[in-house]
């Protein structure tokens, strides 16, 4: 990276610096749909010290990497990774989270911290994600795999906008779950629900990042979403 970390976009840092996404998660910095924002801009919006976060990033050790550099994978291999690591995981995880949310809402409906409305929202998220992933699997990814990169830009634009919708859905999910903070009175089901929601949030953000800031930018040259660029 030629410019200082604070002036570098979150998407570029996440793409090029192994371990950076864990730091962004810790500080609740949106590196997927907000990938076009610089570290300084994103930190200022949340009232954080950009220089302190940059110091954390600079101190990353090689072992903080989570495997091979995905940004260097060819298109077909990156798509295969996205399908196996994220598409299948979302399809497997969301139905169980919906079941847990229904149970918590039914048993603890009188508790002031009950995540009322969460199960219904997760059902909507599952439906929207399923449609989104189906379009990628049946239209966009085959186009890319067949070398039709130029023709892929319009569907990429649509996928980026839908990613923005997914980010908004994650924000509402977290709000309905009261920040996903596990309180002292939470039963095992409640705890399992919030741990699962936290994992879903992390994995969906990683998923969107790999598409927006790694795969898609190879064809449209953009980081993050069009709405935020």
N, CA and C of each residue as an Amber inpcrd file, in Angstrom:
protein
   687
   0.8480000  -1.1810000   0.0000000   0.0000000   0.0000000   0.0000000
   0.8880000   1.2360000   0.0000000   0.6990000   2.1190000  -0.9460000
   1.5630000   3.2860000  -1.0770000   1.1500000   4.4170000  -0.1520000
  -0.1380000   4.6150000   0.0320000  -0.5960000   5.6810000   0.9050000
  -0.6270000   5.1750000   2.3390000  -0.7730000   6.0800000   3.2990000
  -0.8270000   5.6650000   4.6980000  -2.0890000   4.8470000   4.9390000
  -2.0500000   4.0140000   5.9460000  -3.1900000   3.1550000   6.2420000
  -4.4510000   3.9570000   6.5160000  -4.3300000   5.0770000   7.1800000
  -5.5310000   5.8380000   7.5280000  -6.2460000   6.3810000   6.2960000
  -5.5050000   6.6040000   5.2080000  -6.1100000   7.1270000   3.9890000
  -6.4450000   6.0240000   2.9850000  -6.1830000   4.7890000   3.3520000
  -6.4780000   3.6560000   2.4780000  -7.8870000   3.1550000   2.7460000
  -8.5630000   2.7040000   1.7030000  -9.9340000   2.2310000   1.8730000
  -9.9620000   0.9450000   2.6940000 -11.0660000   0.7630000   3.4250000
 -11.2290000  -0.4450000   4.2230000 -11.1960000  -1.6940000   3.3410000
 -11.8110000  -1.5990000   2.1600000 -11.8340000  -2.7380000   1.2620000
 -10.4520000  -3.1480000   0.8220000  -9.6040000  -2.1620000   0.5080000
  -8.2500000  -2.4810000   0.0650000  -7.4450000  -3.0920000   1.2110000
  -7.5880000  -2.5340000   2.4060000  -6.8620000  -3.0840000   3.5570000
  -7.2950000  -4.5220000   3.8130000  -8.6240000  -4.7480000   3.7990000
  -9.1440000  -6.0960000   4.0470000  -8.6630000  -7.0800000   2.9940000
  -8.5310000  -6.5890000   1.7580000  -8.1270000  -7.4450000   0.6500000
  -6.6430000  -7.7850000   0.6980000  -5.8220000  -6.8490000   1.1560000
  -4.3760000  -6.9960000   1.0230000  -3.6460000  -7.3300000   2.3180000
  -4.3080000  -7.1500000   3.4710000  -3.6200000  -7.3500000   4.7450000
  -4.2690000  -8.4860000   5.5220000  -3.6630000  -9.6610000   5.5240000
  -4.2390000 -10.7860000   6.2570000  -4.4300000 -10.4540000   7.7350000
  -5.5890000 -10.7880000   8.2770000  -5.8910000 -10.5160000   9.6720000
  -6.6030000  -9.2020000   9.9050000  -6.6780000  -8.3460000   8.8900000
  -7.2890000  -7.0240000   9.0730000  -8.7790000  -7.1150000   9.3790000
  -9.4520000  -8.0920000   8.7950000 -10.9070000  -8.1540000   8.9930000
 -11.2650000  -8.4080000  10.4540000 -10.4370000  -9.1660000  11.1740000
 -10.7120000  -9.4070000  12.5970000 -10.6720000  -8.0950000  13.3780000
  -9.7260000  -7.2200000  13.0320000  -9.6430000  -5.9170000  13.6960000
 -10.8430000  -5.0550000  13.3240000 -11.2590000  -5.1080000  12.0680000
 -12.4320000  -4.3340000  11.6540000 -13.6860000  -4.8240000  12.3700000
 -13.8200000  -6.1430000  12.5330000 -14.9660000  -6.6760000  13.2760000
 -14.9430000  -6.1650000  14.7170000 -13.7780000  -6.1670000  15.3300000
 -13.6600000  -5.7370000  16.7260000 -14.1280000  -4.3020000  16.9120000
 -13.8150000  -3.4550000  15.9370000 -14.1840000  -2.0360000  16.0380000
 -15.4930000  -1.7070000  15.3130000 -16.1730000  -2.7560000  14.8100000
 -17.4520000  -2.5880000  14.1120000 -17.3270000  -1.6410000  12.9140000
 -16.2820000  -1.8340000  12.1310000 -16.0670000  -1.0630000  10.9060000
 -16.5370000  -1.8960000   9.7160000 -17.3820000  -1.3200000   8.8930000
 -17.9820000  -2.0310000   7.7670000 -17.0330000  -2.0300000   6.5780000
 -16.3120000  -3.1400000   6.4110000 -15.3420000  -3.2440000   5.3220000
 -15.9360000  -3.8940000   4.0820000 -17.1810000  -4.3670000   4.1480000
 -17.7700000  -5.0330000   2.9750000 -18.5210000  -3.9990000   2.1350000
 -19.7300000  -3.6410000   2.5200000 -20.4600000  -2.6330000   1.7410000
 -19.8880000  -1.2350000   1.9380000 -19.1830000  -1.0240000   3.0270000
 -18.5420000   0.2710000   3.2670000 -17.0830000   0.2650000   2.8650000
 -16.7190000  -0.6510000   1.9860000 -15.3200000  -0.8200000   1.6280000
 -14.6820000   0.3530000   0.9140000 -15.4920000   1.2590000   0.3500000
 -14.9270000   2.4030000  -0.3650000 -14.4610000   3.5060000   0.5760000
 -14.8790000   3.4680000   1.8280000 -14.4890000   4.5110000   2.7860000
 -13.0550000   4.2860000   3.2540000 -12.3410000   5.3740000   3.4770000
 -10.9950000   5.2480000   4.0290000 -11.1000000   4.8940000   5.5050000
 -10.0080000   4.3700000   6.0550000  -9.9800000   4.0630000   7.4840000
 -10.2690000   5.3170000   8.3010000  -9.7180000   6.4420000   7.8860000
  -9.9490000   7.6930000   8.6170000 -11.4310000   8.0720000   8.6140000
 -12.0760000   7.9760000   7.4570000 -13.4980000   8.3230000   7.3590000
 -14.3550000   7.3960000   8.2010000 -14.1010000   6.0890000   8.0760000
 -14.9030000   5.1110000   8.7950000 -14.7190000   5.2460000  10.3040000
 -13.4750000   5.4770000  10.7330000 -13.2160000   5.6320000  12.1660000
 -13.8780000   6.8950000  12.7120000 -13.7850000   7.9780000  11.9610000
 -14.3930000   9.2370000  12.4090000 -15.9000000   9.1030000  12.5750000
 -16.5310000   8.3630000  11.6810000 -17.9770000   8.1790000  11.7440000
 -18.3930000   7.4770000  13.0250000 -17.5230000   6.6000000  13.5400000
 -17.8290000   5.8630000  14.7620000 -17.1570000   6.4610000  15.9910000
 -16.4830000   7.6040000  15.8130000 -15.8250000   8.2520000  16.9450000
 -14.6150000   7.4910000  17.4450000 -13.9120000   6.8170000  16.5210000
 -12.7490000   6.0160000  16.8860000 -11.4580000   6.7020000  16.4720000
 -10.3610000   6.2600000  17.0510000  -9.0370000   6.7980000  16.7490000
  -8.4420000   6.0210000  15.5810000  -8.4120000   6.6340000  14.4050000
  -7.9140000   5.9540000  13.2130000  -6.4490000   5.5840000  13.3500000
  -5.6580000   6.4330000  13.9940000  -4.2380000   6.1450000  14.1510000
  -4.0150000   4.9260000  15.0390000  -4.8320000   4.7910000  16.0700000
  -4.7040000   3.6410000  16.9640000  -5.0600000   2.3440000  16.2280000
  -6.1030000   2.4030000  15.3940000  -6.4870000   1.2310000  14.6250000
  -5.4030000   0.9050000  13.5990000  -4.8290000   1.9380000  12.9940000
  -3.7420000   1.7260000  12.0390000  -2.5580000   1.0410000  12.7140000
  -2.3080000   1.4010000  13.9680000  -1.2150000   0.7730000  14.7070000
  -1.4950000  -0.7160000  14.9310000  -2.7570000  -1.0400000  15.2230000
  -3.1330000  -2.4490000  15.3780000  -2.9090000  -3.2060000  14.0710000
  -3.2820000  -2.5800000  12.9710000  -3.1160000  -3.2170000  11.6660000
  -1.6380000  -3.4220000  11.3460000  -0.8340000  -2.4300000  11.6550000
   0.6010000  -2.5070000  11.3820000   1.2570000  -3.6190000  12.1940000
   0.7100000  -3.8820000  13.3710000   1.3050000  -4.8810000  14.2660000
   0.8880000  -6.3110000  13.9390000   0.0480000  -6.4940000  12.9280000
  -0.4040000  -7.8450000  12.5920000   0.7840000  -8.7460000  12.2740000
   0.7130000  -9.9600000  12.7850000   1.7510000 -10.9420000  12.5280000
   1.3210000 -11.8480000  11.3790000   2.2660000 -12.5080000  10.7020000
   1.9110000 -13.4080000   9.5990000   0.9240000 -14.4860000  10.0120000
   1.0010000 -14.9690000  11.2750000   0.1100000 -16.0400000  11.6880000
  -1.3290000 -15.5750000  11.8590000  -1.5780000 -14.2620000  11.7760000
  -2.9430000 -13.7670000  11.8450000  -3.7080000 -14.0630000  10.5540000
  -3.0050000 -14.4510000   9.4910000  -3.6810000 -14.7830000   8.2330000
  -4.5030000 -16.0420000   8.4190000  -5.6270000 -16.1450000   7.6970000
  -6.5000000 -17.3020000   7.8520000  -6.4020000 -18.2280000   6.6490000
  -5.1730000 -18.5100000   6.2070000  -4.9900000 -19.4160000   5.0730000
  -4.4080000 -18.6760000   3.8870000  -4.6210000 -19.2270000   2.7150000
  -4.0430000 -18.6380000   1.5180000  -4.6680000 -17.2830000   1.2010000
  -3.9670000 -16.4920000   0.4540000  -4.4350000 -15.1580000   0.1120000
  -5.5310000 -15.2890000  -0.9330000  -6.7570000 -15.1320000  -0.4980000
  -7.8860000 -15.3300000  -1.4000000  -7.8810000 -14.3290000  -2.5430000
  -7.3280000 -13.1440000  -2.2930000  -7.3160000 -12.1270000  -3.3390000
  -6.4940000 -12.5430000  -4.5510000  -5.6190000 -13.5300000  -4.3590000
  -4.7580000 -13.9600000  -5.4570000  -5.3130000 -15.1650000  -6.2060000
  -6.4380000 -15.7110000  -5.7610000  -7.0110000 -16.8690000  -6.4340000
  -7.5800000 -16.4810000  -7.8010000  -7.4650000 -17.3470000  -8.7980000
  -8.1480000 -17.1100000 -10.0810000  -9.6660000 -17.0590000  -9.8620000
 -10.3630000 -16.4570000 -10.8190000 -11.8120000 -16.2660000 -10.6820000
 -12.5500000 -17.5570000 -10.3250000 -12.2850000 -18.6170000 -11.0610000
 -13.0220000 -19.8660000 -10.8580000 -12.7870000 -20.4390000  -9.4650000
 -11.5500000 -20.3550000  -8.9740000 -11.2460000 -20.8940000  -7.6480000
 -11.8570000 -20.0250000  -6.5510000 -11.8600000 -18.7130000  -6.7680000
 -12.4760000 -17.8200000  -5.7820000 -13.9720000 -18.0580000  -5.7130000
 -14.6110000 -18.2280000  -6.8520000 -16.0470000 -18.5130000  -6.8890000
 -16.3400000 -19.8350000  -6.1770000 -15.5270000 -20.8420000  -6.4260000
 -15.7270000 -22.1400000  -5.7720000 -15.6210000 -21.9970000  -4.2550000
 -14.6790000 -21.1910000  -3.8050000 -14.5270000 -20.9490000  -2.3670000
 -15.7620000 -20.2520000  -1.8010000 -16.2520000 -19.2370000  -2.4940000
 -17.4290000 -18.5020000  -2.0330000 -18.6370000 -19.4290000  -1.9250000
 -18.8160000 -20.2730000  -2.9290000 -19.9580000 -21.1920000  -2.9310000
 -19.8800000 -22.1720000  -1.7670000 -18.7210000 -22.7600000  -1.5770000
 -18.5750000 -23.7870000  -0.5360000 -18.5450000 -23.1870000   0.8570000
 -17.7970000 -22.0970000   1.0170000 -17.5750000 -21.5380000   2.3590000
 -18.7400000 -20.6900000   2.8420000 -19.4320000 -19.9940000   1.9330000
 -20.4570000 -19.0480000   2.3650000 -21.8620000 -19.4090000   1.9130000
 -22.0730000 -19.6750000   0.6400000 -23.4340000 -19.9790000   0.1880000
 -24.0120000 -21.1750000   0.9430000 -23.2520000 -22.2500000   1.0110000
 -23.7540000 -23.4470000   1.6920000 -23.9070000 -23.2090000   3.1890000
 -22.9960000 -22.4350000   3.7680000 -23.0710000 -22.1570000   5.2080000
 -24.3140000 -21.3460000   5.5580000 -24.6260000 -20.3290000   4.7550000
 -25.8200000 -19.5200000   5.0320000 -27.0810000 -20.3700000   4.9450000
 -27.1330000 -21.2250000   3.9470000 -28.3150000 -22.0830000   3.7770000
 -28.4660000 -23.0480000   4.9490000 -27.3540000 -23.4680000   5.5170000
 -27.4040000 -24.4060000   6.6440000 -27.6930000 -23.6950000   7.9640000
 -27.1410000 -22.5070000   8.1420000 -27.2050000 -21.8420000   9.4430000
 -28.5120000 -21.1030000   9.7140000 -29.0480000 -20.4360000   8.7090000
 -30.2140000 -19.5830000   8.9570000 -31.4490000 -20.3410000   9.4410000
 -31.7970000 -21.4980000   8.8820000 -32.9800000 -22.2020000   9.4120000
 -32.8660000 -22.5370000  10.8940000 -31.6810000 -22.9200000  11.3510000
 -31.4960000 -23.2210000  12.7680000 -31.5970000 -21.9520000  13.6060000
 -31.0670000 -20.8450000  13.1200000 -31.1820000 -19.5770000  13.8500000
 -32.6470000 -19.1450000  13.9490000 -33.4050000 -19.3720000  12.9040000
 -34.8360000 -19.0620000  12.9310000 -35.5310000 -19.9130000  13.9920000
 -35.1860000 -21.1960000  14.0470000 -35.7930000 -22.0830000  15.0420000
 -35.4680000 -21.6080000  16.4550000 -34.2100000 -21.2670000  16.7000000
 -33.8000000 -20.7880000  18.0150000 -34.5090000 -19.4780000  18.3740000
 -34.6050000 -18.5720000  17.4050000 -35.2550000 -17.2910000  17.6620000
 -36.7270000 -17.4790000  18.0100000 -37.4100000 -18.3700000  17.3060000
 -38.8100000 -18.6470000  17.6160000 -38.9530000 -19.1620000  19.0450000
 -38.0350000 -20.0600000  19.4380000 -38.0950000 -20.6310000  20.7860000
 -37.8870000 -19.5540000  21.8410000 -36.8840000 -18.7210000  21.6460000
 -36.6010000 -17.6590000  22.6150000 -37.7770000 -16.6970000  22.7120000
 -38.3470000 -16.3170000  21.5810000 -39.4770000 -15.3810000  21.5960000
 -40.6980000 -15.9990000  22.2690000 -40.8940000 -17.2870000  22.0870000
 -42.0570000 -17.9510000  22.6880000 -41.9160000 -18.0850000  24.1930000
 -40.7320000 -18.4350000  24.6600000 -40.5230000 -18.7040000  26.0880000
 -40.2830000 -17.4340000  26.8920000 -39.6300000 -16.4580000  26.2780000
 -39.2040000 -15.2650000  27.0250000 -39.9010000 -13.9940000  26.5400000
 -41.1000000 -14.1380000  26.0290000 -41.7810000 -12.9810000  25.4380000
 -41.9960000 -11.8370000  26.4250000 -42.0520000 -12.1380000  27.7190000
 -42.2820000 -11.0940000  28.7210000 -40.9880000 -10.4300000  29.1870000
 -39.8570000 -10.9790000  28.8090000 -38.5800000 -10.4100000  29.2530000
 -38.3080000  -9.1220000  28.4840000 -37.8550000  -8.0710000  29.1680000
 -37.6200000  -6.7900000  28.4800000 -36.5670000  -6.8470000  27.3800000
 -35.6750000  -7.8320000  27.4420000 -34.6360000  -7.9450000  26.4190000
 -34.9610000  -9.0070000  25.3680000 -36.1840000  -9.5020000  25.3730000
 -36.5690000 -10.5010000  24.3840000 -36.4310000  -9.9300000  22.9710000
 -35.8090000 -10.6570000  22.0600000 -35.6320000 -10.1580000  20.6810000
 -36.9100000 -10.3010000  19.8560000 -37.9190000  -9.5770000  20.2210000
 -39.2150000  -9.6700000  19.5630000 -39.1210000  -9.2670000  18.0920000
 -39.6470000 -10.1210000  17.2340000 -39.6200000  -9.8390000  15.8000000
 -38.3940000 -10.3770000  15.1000000 -37.4680000 -10.9470000  15.8490000
 -36.2200000 -11.4190000  15.2540000 -36.4510000 -12.6110000  14.3310000
 -37.2610000 -13.5660000  14.7640000 -37.4950000 -14.7620000  13.9460000
 -38.0760000 -14.3880000  12.5860000 -39.0500000 -13.4920000  12.5900000
 -39.6680000 -13.0630000  11.3220000 -38.6390000 -12.3700000  10.4400000
 -37.7880000 -11.5500000  11.0570000 -36.7630000 -10.8520000  10.2720000
 -35.7650000 -11.8410000   9.6860000 -35.3750000 -12.8500000  10.4530000
 -34.4420000 -13.8560000   9.9460000 -35.0620000 -14.6430000   8.7940000
 -36.3620000 -14.8880000   8.8530000 -37.0370000 -15.5640000   7.7470000
 -36.9580000 -14.7230000   6.4760000 -37.1470000 -13.4160000   6.6220000
 -37.0310000 -12.5170000   5.4710000 -35.6040000 -12.5180000   4.9380000
 -34.6270000 -12.4890000   5.8430000 -33.2260000 -12.5250000   5.4200000
 -32.9220000 -13.7990000   4.6410000 -33.4400000 -14.9310000   5.1180000
 -33.2030000 -16.1950000   4.4350000 -33.7920000 -16.1750000   3.0340000
 -35.0200000 -15.6800000   2.9060000 -35.6570000 -15.6130000   1.5870000
 -34.8620000 -14.7230000   0.6350000 -34.4400000 -13.5610000   1.1230000
 -33.7280000 -12.6220000   0.2570000 -32.3380000 -13.1390000  -0.1010000
 -31.6630000 -13.7510000   0.8680000 -30.3480000 -14.3200000   0.5810000
 -30.4550000 -15.4750000  -0.4060000 -31.4840000 -16.2940000  -0.2470000
 -31.6610000 -17.4330000  -1.1480000 -31.8450000 -16.9690000  -2.5870000
 -32.6660000 -15.9420000  -2.7800000 -32.8760000 -15.4100000  -4.1290000
 -31.5910000 -14.7990000  -4.6830000 -30.8820000 -14.0770000  -3.8230000
 -29.6360000 -13.4360000  -4.2390000 -28.6050000 -14.4790000  -4.6610000
 -28.4080000 -15.4850000  -3.8430000 -27.4130000 -16.5080000  -4.1400000
 -27.8010000 -17.3120000  -5.3750000 -29.0910000 -17.5340000  -5.5650000
 -29.5500000 -18.2540000  -6.7500000 -29.1810000 -17.4780000  -8.0160000
 -29.3610000 -16.1730000  -7.9980000 -29.0090000 -15.3570000  -9.1650000
 -27.5070000 -15.4000000  -9.4350000 -26.7150000 -15.3920000  -8.3670000
 -25.2680000 -15.4840000  -8.5710000 -24.8870000 -16.8400000  -9.1580000
 -25.4850000 -17.8860000  -8.6120000 -25.1230000 -19.2410000  -9.0310000
 -25.5900000 -19.5740000 -10.4460000 -26.7550000 -19.0340000 -10.8290000
 -27.3290000 -19.3970000 -12.1220000 -26.9790000 -18.4130000 -13.2410000
 -26.6420000 -17.1710000 -12.8940000 -26.4170000 -16.1590000 -13.9320000
 -25.0030000 -15.5750000 -13.8670000 -24.6940000 -14.9020000 -12.7470000
 -23.4530000 -14.1360000 -12.6890000 -22.2060000 -15.0170000 -12.6940000
 -22.1320000 -15.9700000 -11.7900000 -20.9200000 -16.7730000 -11.7000000
 -20.6440000 -17.5780000 -12.9680000 -21.6580000 -18.1720000 -13.6140000
 -21.3790000 -18.8460000 -14.8940000 -20.8570000 -17.8870000 -15.9630000
 -21.3630000 -16.6560000 -15.9970000 -20.8590000 -15.6750000 -16.9600000
 -19.3740000 -15.4230000 -16.7400000 -18.9920000 -15.2430000 -15.4670000
 -17.5910000 -14.9920000 -15.1550000 -16.7460000 -16.2040000 -15.5130000
 -17.2290000 -17.3910000 -15.1570000 -16.4800000 -18.6210000 -15.4240000
 -16.2800000 -18.8520000 -16.9170000 -17.2200000 -18.3600000 -17.7340000
 -17.1420000 -18.5300000 -19.1840000 -16.3880000 -17.3960000 -19.8680000
 -15.7770000 -16.5170000 -19.0740000 -14.9730000 -15.4460000 -19.6430000
 -15.7670000 -14.2900000 -20.2090000 -17.0280000 -14.1310000 -19.7530000
 -17.8810000 -13.0550000 -20.2560000 -17.8560000 -11.8640000 -19.2980000
 -16.6290000 -11.4350000 -18.9340000 -16.4740000 -10.3890000 -17.9270000
 -17.1640000  -9.0870000 -18.2600000 -17.0710000  -8.6530000 -19.5120000
 -17.7040000  -7.3920000 -19.8930000 -19.2070000  -7.4210000 -19.7200000
 -19.8210000  -8.5310000 -20.0590000 -21.2660000  -8.6680000 -19.9280000
 -21.6980000  -8.8550000 -18.4720000 -20.7330000  -9.1360000 -17.5920000
 -21.0630000  -9.3800000 -16.1860000 -21.2740000  -8.0990000 -15.3920000
 -20.8670000  -6.9440000 -15.9350000 -20.9420000  -5.7090000 -15.1580000
 -22.3730000  -5.3440000 -14.7410000 -23.3880000  -5.4020000 -15.6320000
 -24.7470000  -5.0680000 -15.1830000 -25.2510000  -5.9460000 -14.0330000
 -25.1120000  -7.2980000 -14.1110000 -25.5410000  -8.0850000 -12.9550000
 -24.6920000  -7.8310000 -11.7150000 -23.4210000  -7.4810000 -11.8820000
 -22.5940000  -7.1240000 -10.7310000 -23.1580000  -5.8870000 -10.0450000
 -23.6000000  -4.9110000 -10.8430000 -24.2040000  -3.7060000 -10.2790000
 -25.4080000  -4.0640000  -9.4210000 -26.2330000  -4.9590000  -9.9210000
 -27.4120000  -5.3950000  -9.1600000 -27.0040000  -6.1000000  -7.8850000
 -25.9980000  -6.9690000  -7.9480000 -25.5540000  -7.6990000  -6.7630000
 -24.9920000  -6.7510000  -5.7130000 -24.2800000  -5.7180000  -6.1630000
 -23.7570000  -4.7350000  -5.2050000 -24.9040000  -4.0340000  -4.4640000
 -25.9360000  -3.6520000  -5.1770000 -27.0730000  -3.0000000  -4.5260000
 -27.7600000  -3.9490000  -3.5490000 -27.8640000  -5.2150000  -3.9280000
 -28.4700000  -6.1880000  -3.0250000 -27.5860000  -6.4200000  -1.8070000
 -26.2820000  -6.3300000  -1.9750000 -25.3830000  -6.4320000  -0.8200000
 -25.6440000  -5.3010000   0.1580000 -25.9130000  -4.1070000  -0.3520000
 -26.2610000  -2.9950000   0.5320000 -27.5110000  -3.3320000   1.3330000
 -28.4870000  -3.9750000   0.6840000 -29.7100000  -4.3850000   1.3850000
 -29.3910000  -5.4130000   2.4680000 -28.4730000  -6.3440000   2.1670000
 -28.0930000  -7.3430000   3.1670000 -27.4210000  -6.6710000   4.3650000
 -26.6120000  -5.6550000   4.1170000 -25.9560000  -4.9400000   5.2100000
 -26.9890000  -4.2550000   6.1020000 -28.0140000  -3.6750000   5.4940000
 -29.0820000  -3.0570000   6.2760000 -29.8430000  -4.1080000   7.0790000
 -30.0300000  -5.2860000   6.4910000 -30.7110000  -6.3740000   7.1960000
 -29.8920000  -6.8290000   8.3950000 -28.5710000  -6.8750000   8.2540000
 -27.7170000  -7.2350000   9.3820000 -27.8350000  -6.2110000  10.5030000
 -27.8780000  -4.9420000  10.1390000 -28.0020000  -3.8900000  11.1520000
 -29.3190000  -4.0190000  11.9120000 -30.4070000  -4.3050000  11.2040000
 -31.6930000  -4.4860000  11.8690000 -31.6770000  -5.7410000  12.7320000
 -31.0550000  -6.8110000  12.2380000 -30.9320000  -8.0370000  13.0260000
 -30.2440000  -7.7500000  14.3560000 -29.1570000  -7.0140000  14.3020000
 -28.4170000  -6.6960000  15.5250000 -29.2390000  -5.8190000  16.4590000
 -30.0070000  -4.8910000  15.8930000 -30.8480000  -4.0290000  16.7180000
 -31.9480000  -4.8310000  17.4060000 -32.5950000  -5.7220000  16.6680000
 -33.6510000  -6.5520000  17.2540000 -33.1020000  -7.4570000  18.3590000
 -31.8350000  -7.8330000  18.2330000 -31.1990000  -8.6990000  19.2290000
 -30.4710000  -7.8990000  20.3060000 -30.7660000  -6.5980000  20.3890000
 -30.1860000  -5.7440000  21.4340000 -28.6610000  -5.8280000  21.4480000
 -28.0850000  -5.7570000  20.2570000 -26.6320000  -5.7760000  20.1550000
 -26.0310000  -7.1560000  20.3150000 -26.8680000  -8.1680000  20.4130000
 -26.4310000  -9.5600000  20.5760000 -25.5990000  -9.7520000  21.8400000
 -25.8490000  -8.8910000  22.8390000 -25.1510000  -9.0060000  24.1200000
 -25.8220000 -10.0880000  24.9580000 -25.0450000 -11.0550000  25.4290000
 -25.5810000 -12.1590000  26.2260000 -25.6650000 -11.7110000  27.6810000
 -26.8830000 -11.5900000  28.2010000 -27.0770000 -11.1040000  29.5720000
 -27.0780000 -12.2720000  30.5520000 -26.9890000 -11.9530000  31.8290000
 -26.8250000 -12.9700000  32.8690000 -27.9790000 -13.9510000  32.9420000
 -29.1790000 -13.5200000  32.5810000 -30.3570000 -14.3720000  32.7100000
 -30.6320000 -15.2070000  31.4520000 -29.8050000 -15.0830000  30.4620000
 -30.0530000 -15.7820000  29.1990000 -29.9050000 -17.2900000  29.3740000
 -30.8830000 -18.0440000  28.8630000 -30.8200000 -19.5010000  28.9050000
 -29.8590000 -19.9890000  27.8200000 -29.6150000 -21.2940000  27.7920000
 -28.6790000 -21.8480000  26.8070000 -29.1430000 -21.6120000  25.3740000
 -30.4640000 -21.6970000  25.1460000 -30.9880000 -21.4590000  23.7980000
 -30.7380000 -20.0230000  23.3730000 -30.9700000 -19.0930000  24.2810000
 -30.7530000 -17.6740000  24.0060000 -29.2740000 -17.4220000  23.7020000
 -28.4110000 -18.0190000  24.5030000 -26.9740000 -17.8490000  24.2850000
 -26.5470000 -18.4240000  22.9350000 -27.0530000 -19.6130000  22.6240000
 -26.7180000 -20.2370000  21.3410000 -27.2000000 -19.3800000  20.1750000
 -28.3760000 -18.7830000  20.3350000 -28.9210000 -17.9090000  19.2880000
 -27.9900000 -16.7390000  19.0350000 -27.5630000 -16.0570000  20.0840000
 -26.7510000 -14.8540000  19.8930000 -25.3500000 -15.1940000  19.3920000
 -24.7980000 -16.3200000  19.8350000 -23.5090000 -16.7430000  19.3010000
 -23.6330000 -17.0500000  17.8100000 -24.7520000 -17.6680000  17.4180000
 -24.9830000 -17.9660000  16.0090000 -25.1880000 -16.7190000  15.1770000
 -25.8930000 -15.7430000  15.7510000 -26.0990000 -14.4780000  15.0380000
 -24.7780000 -13.7570000  14.8190000 -23.9070000 -13.7980000  15.8220000
 -22.6010000 -13.1480000  15.6880000 -21.7980000 -13.8040000  14.5720000
 -21.8480000 -15.1350000  14.5110000 -21.1360000 -15.8290000  13.4430000
 -21.7330000 -15.4970000  12.0810000 -23.0620000 -15.4560000  11.9960000
 -23.7100000 -15.1090000  10.7330000 -23.2720000 -13.7210000  10.2710000
 -23.2460000 -12.7750000  11.1950000 -22.8420000 -11.4200000  10.8320000
 -21.4180000 -11.4030000  10.2830000 -20.5060000 -12.0680000  10.9860000
 -19.1150000 -12.0880000  10.5530000 -18.9760000 -12.7550000   9.1830000
 -19.6500000 -13.8900000   9.0070000 -19.4900000 -14.6340000   7.7630000
 -20.1530000 -13.9390000   6.5830000 -21.3060000 -13.3060000   6.8220000
 -21.9490000 -12.5940000   5.7150000 -21.1300000 -11.3730000   5.3090000
 -20.5240000 -10.7040000   6.2820000 -19.6620000  -9.5670000   5.9450000
 -18.4240000 -10.0270000   5.1750000 -17.8330000 -11.1470000   5.5990000
 -16.6780000 -11.6800000   4.8670000 -17.0880000 -12.0740000   3.4520000
 -18.2540000 -12.6750000   3.3240000 -18.7960000 -13.0980000   2.0320000
 -18.9510000 -11.8900000   1.0980000 -19.6110000 -10.8520000   1.5880000
 -19.8280000  -9.6590000   0.7730000 -18.4950000  -9.0000000   0.4180000
 -17.5730000  -8.9780000   1.3640000 -16.2550000  -8.3870000   1.0940000
 -15.5600000  -9.1060000  -0.0600000 -15.5530000 -10.4340000  -0.0360000
 -14.8690000 -11.1820000  -1.0890000 -15.4800000 -10.9090000  -2.4570000
 -16.7890000 -10.7090000  -2.4890000 -17.4270000 -10.4220000  -3.7720000
 -17.2210000  -8.9630000  -4.1640000 -17.5960000  -8.0330000  -3.2860000
 -17.5060000  -6.6050000  -3.6270000 -16.0750000  -6.1510000  -3.9100000
 -15.1720000  -6.5050000  -2.9940000 -13.8430000  -5.8980000  -3.0020000
 -12.7570000  -6.7540000  -3.6290000 -13.0700000  -8.0040000  -3.9590000
 -12.0870000  -8.8690000  -4.6010000 -12.5820000  -9.3070000  -5.9810000
 -13.6680000 -10.0710000  -6.0250000 -14.1310000 -10.6240000  -7.3050000
 -14.7140000  -9.5490000  -8.2200000 -15.6860000  -8.7890000  -7.7270000
 -16.3880000  -7.8360000  -8.5940000 -15.4820000  -6.7240000  -9.0950000
 -14.5630000  -6.2860000  -8.2360000 -13.7070000  -5.1580000  -8.6390000
 -12.7840000  -5.5290000  -9.7960000 -12.5830000  -6.8400000 -10.0390000
 -11.7870000  -7.2630000 -11.1930000 -12.4860000  -6.9000000 -12.4970000
 -13.7940000  -6.6890000 -12.4530000 -14.5590000  -6.4210000 -13.6720000
 -15.0780000  -4.9900000 -13.7530000 -15.4380000  -4.3960000 -12.6160000
 -15.9460000  -3.0240000 -12.6880000 -14.9960000  -2.0040000 -12.0690000
 -13.8930000  -2.4690000 -11.4820000 -12.8680000  -1.5650000 -10.9680000
 -13.2740000  -0.7510000  -9.7710000 -14.2890000  -1.2200000  -9.0270000
 -14.7640000  -0.4350000  -7.8990000 -14.6260000  -1.2220000  -6.6190000
 -14.4820000  -0.4780000  -5.5000000 -14.4720000  -1.0590000  -4.1670000
 -15.7440000  -0.6790000  -3.4690000 -16.2540000  -1.5900000  -2.6300000
 -17.4540000  -1.2590000  -1.8730000 -18.6630000  -1.1840000  -2.7820000
 -19.6840000  -0.4810000  -2.3420000 -20.9280000  -0.3870000  -3.1200000
 -20.9380000   0.8760000  -3.9370000 -21.7160000   0.8920000  -5.0100000
 -21.8740000   2.0910000  -5.8230000 -22.4720000   3.2250000  -5.0090000
 -23.3820000   2.8770000  -4.1100000 -24.0600000   3.9000000  -3.3250000
 -23.0990000   4.6450000  -2.4300000 -21.9850000   3.9980000  -2.0270000
 -21.0780000   4.6220000  -1.0820000 -19.7800000   5.0490000  -1.7340000
 -19.5990000   4.7700000  -2.9870000 -18.3450000   5.1230000  -3.6420000
 -18.3250000   6.5880000  -4.0010000
